Amino acid sequence: MGATEPDAVTGHDPHLHYRATLKGPRMKSTTPLIAILGLMLTACAPELGSERWCAKMKETPKGEWSLNDAKAYAQHCVFEDDPTE
């Protein structure tokens, strides 16, 4: 019986458990890192409709805007909704 052949009695690869344990911890440790990175990027983004956001969108090429970006830009930066009206 070779090193990579399944066990004759159980039919399982003896190294399968070892390979699975190598992948498991790496996947678990990357999930919190991705979550933290997402929070950091969200915290740095200017609030939708703010002057900073309007300036950032004005500098962004129009081809990179989503439909929602264009709608929000028109609503907040072009027509500037006045809450006192």
N, C-alpha and C positions, 0 to 999 in steps of 0.2 A: 504494500500500500504506500503510495507516494504522499508527500506532504500536503498536496492540494486536493487529493481525492477524498470523497466523502467516506465517513466511517462505515464499514460493512454492516455493523450492528444497528446503528441509529439512522444511517443515511444522511447525516449532517456533516458539513464541513467543520473540522475541529477548530479552524481559525476564524470562523464566522463571528463568534462572540467577541473575539479580540478586535476584529475590524469594526464591529458595531460600537464597541466602547470607545474607540478612537474618534469616531465621528460625533458621538453624542455630546461630550463636554464642550466641544468647539461650537456646536450649534447653540447650546444653552448660554454660552458666554457672549455670543455676538448679539443676541436679542436685546439685552439691556443697553448695550452700546449703541445699537441702532435707535432705540427709543430716546436715549439721552441726546444723540445727535439731532434727531428730529425736533426735540424740545428746544435745543439751542438755536436751530435755524428759525424756528417759529418765533422765538423770543426776540430775535434780531430784526424781524421783518416789521416795517412800519404798518401802522393800523390802516386798514382799508378806508380810503376817503380822506386821510389826513394830508396835510400839505407836503409832508415828506413822501408819502405814497404817490401823490400826483406828480411830484418832481421826478421820482424814480421811474414812473410809467412813461413820462414824457421823454426820458432818455432811452427807454427800451425800444428797440425796433418794433414797428407795428406788426411785422410778420411773426413775432414771438408772443403776441398777445393771444389769450384765449377769448372766446366769445363773452365769457363772464367778466374778464378784465376790461374789454371794450365797453361793455354795458356800465360797469361800475365807474370807469373813467368818465364816460359821458354824464352819468348821473351826478357824480361828486365833484368833478374837476371842470367840466364844461358848463353845465347848467347850474351847478352849485346850489343844491337844495337849501333854502333858508328856512330853518325851523320856526322863525318868528312870523312867517306869513300864514 
